Every structure is written in structure tokens, then in C-alpha cells.
Amino acid sequence: AISSPSIAHGPASKKKLLAFVCFIFGISDKVIRLNFGQKYEIKLAIFSVLKNQIRMKKAGIVVLLLMTLVSCHNKKNTTKRTPTIIEYEIDSNRVKKHLYTLASDKMEGRATGTVGIEKAAVYIENEFKRIGLTTFKDLETYRQTFTFKNRSTEKEITASNIIGVLEGRSKKNEFVIISAHYDHLGIIKKEGQLDSIYNGANDDASGVTGVLALAEYFKNKDSNERTIVFIAFTGEEMGLIGSTHFGNGIDAKKYTAGINLEMIGKTPSFGPNTAWLTGFERSDFGKIIQQNLEGSHYQLFPDPYSKYNLFFRSDNASLARLGVPSHTFSTTPIDVDKEYHQASDEVETLNMTVITQTIQAVARGTESIINGKDTPTRVVLDEK
């Protein structure tokens, strides 16, 4: 129709033909009139407008294709760059198993140098092996065995710290200790007392349970830049015997921090989802933990029982005396605890939720230290 000779005829025929063609191709004749005015050649006008529309459509298609390709490329890259993140939690069933085993009557109160504590030592060794920890330094087993003289009886006692190691990645020569003592008071017979086994569920089977749970937690995460040394100390109740022996054989400068767990089975005076830390003011260790716990609904407070001098009454003190920022986590309101050093310190008096949540909080709170991001200041030691 555009090439028809009838185009050359009068204005009326041109306008009709123009209207018809514009209708067929969906073009407004006003567009042509605006672009070419009254002096237009209809063939040229229609051709130009169609060509421009085709260009615009082609350009739109190209842009759309490019946007689609970029979007797919970005999605492909995003998929490649986003690693799979696995959040490990503390296994409450495993926590319960550890606690009930270590605080059972079969362990006979776990007094240092007895058959009962030997049973506990075997259990801890087997757990270290199951988890996949290695031995400490040149030790052939998980045991660091030594002898010492009982101050009360003057008898020689053979005892063992149980030590497992999870080697670090980029900072394997920098060490972080996670510890608790696995000894307690044993069997004490008193007139009129039906139960003579001092099970030490809270003191300190709860703490050893934490050490075992944290060993498995960090082993599964496999992200510790610093080497973690997990220790179940012996002889704490007899005067920090095991931790003192361990401290005598290390280069304290290589030890970044000490994380000690003691009596973590009861709700603190601060309320649920809280714990307290001994020697809070002696380094910035506690402040690092507080920062890491922000947003977790769990809070850490300074030790509220300053009159008891608790910083020097648990195994952290043996390392602190060497300059290591070593502190003890606890949850027990020690000033009103009726089970402390009593035969009534049984599993049934403890809160499993408190234990599990506290272990989880310790894992989160100390992770930046274990991963090498934070280094606590050396401890300030002024014994009272």
C-alpha cells in the first residue's frame, strides 16, 4: 500500500491511506505530523517512524536480555560465594549423660587417689578419645600422672590430670585452657548420716561436664585458630594440687587465657540466663565475654561474693599466679547454697537447663579469644 501509485493522488487519499497504515501498525498519525509537519512524504514518514519503533523495541529486548544475564550471573556468583554455615549447639542429652555418670554413686565421691576417681578418669579419657582430641605435649596418653604428699596424712598419693588437645590452625602455638576439677571429697562417714557418698554433682561434675561438652562443640566447629587445651584437674579440693603441677611445666607466656568452670548447676542470684566471673576486674577477659554475649539474652556479671576470695580458691588461680588471664565461671549463689560440700550435692538438686545454657554461653562468649580475634590483657595479681 505504501508503494502504491495512489499515494501521489490528492491530499484526501493520502490522509486516508496514512490513517489506514497507522491503524495497521499501531502508529499515531500525530507522531508523524509532529515529526514531519504538513510537508511530509508519507512513505518516508511511515518508514522512519516504524524504523525508530523497531530500534526502540530491539534496544528494549537487548537491555532486557542483558539485565537477565547479569541477574543470572549475580545469582550464580552469590551461590558460589555463600558458604554453608552450620550452627552447632550444646547437646543437652550429652550434658545429662556426662553429669549423671560423673556424679553417680559408682564414682564414690571421686576423692583424689581413690578407686572412685580412677573410674571418673577412665570415663573422661574415653570421651576425649571419642571426640578426637590429641594428647598433650610428649605424653603418650591423656594422663599427666604425678605424685604428691598428702598434707594431712603425709602419705604419698599418685594422681593424674586428664588432658586433651585440639590443635589450632593459624595460631597453634598460642594456647587457651578450658578446665574444671574432677575430684571431690569421696566417702565421709558421719554418725547419724544415712548417705556417706559426697557425689559432688555441682562441685564439680557440672564443670567437667562443661569441659567435655565444649571439647565436642569446638571439635565439631573446627574453626579454632588457637590451640585449646582441655583439662580435668585432680586434687583441687586438697589445695589446687593438679593445676599447680600443670602450671609448673608450661611456658605461661604462650597461654592466652584460662577458662575455668566451677559449680554451674544452679540459678544465680542475678536470675536466669546469667553467670558470674571471678577476678572480673583483674583483666579485660570479662569485658570481652560481655561484648560477645550482647544480643544473646545471656549476661555475665562480676563475682558478687568478694568476701569469699573465690578467685584464689579454684584452679584458675594456679595459672593466674603465672600471669595468665585465667578466670572461673560459676552460677551458684554460694552464700546460700545448702549443698556445698555436703552429701546432698546430688544431680537432683541441679538445673539441667542452667548447665546447658551456661555452657552454650561460655562457648559463644569465648569464641573470639579461641579464634584469635581477641587477646585478654595479662592478669593483675595482688593477692589478698
FENLINLIN-V810255 format. One record per run of one state. SS is the DSSP state (H for helix, E for strand, - for the rest). FROM is the first residue (numbers start at 1). TO is the last residue. If there is no record, write none. Layout:
ss->{SS/SS}
from->{FROM/FROM}
to->{TO/TO}
This chain:
ss->{-/H/-/H/-/H/-/H/-/H/-/H/E/-/H/-/E/-/E/-/E/-/E/-/E/-/E/-/E/-/H/-/E/-/H/-/H/-/H/E/-/E/-/H/-/H/-/E/-/H/-/H/-/H/-/E/-/H/-/H/-}
from->{1/5/9/11/26/29/37/42/82/92/103/105/111/112/115/132/134/135/143/150/156/167/171/182/184/185/186/188/197/199/201/222/226/234/236/239/241/249/252/255/262/274/278/280/283/285/293/299/303/306/309/310/313/316/321/326/331/347/350/352/371}
to->{4/8/10/25/28/36/41/81/91/102/104/110/111/114/131/133/134/142/149/155/166/170/181/183/184/185/187/196/198/200/221/225/233/235/238/240/248/251/254/261/273/277/279/282/284/292/298/302/305/308/309/312/315/320/325/330/346/349/351/370/384}
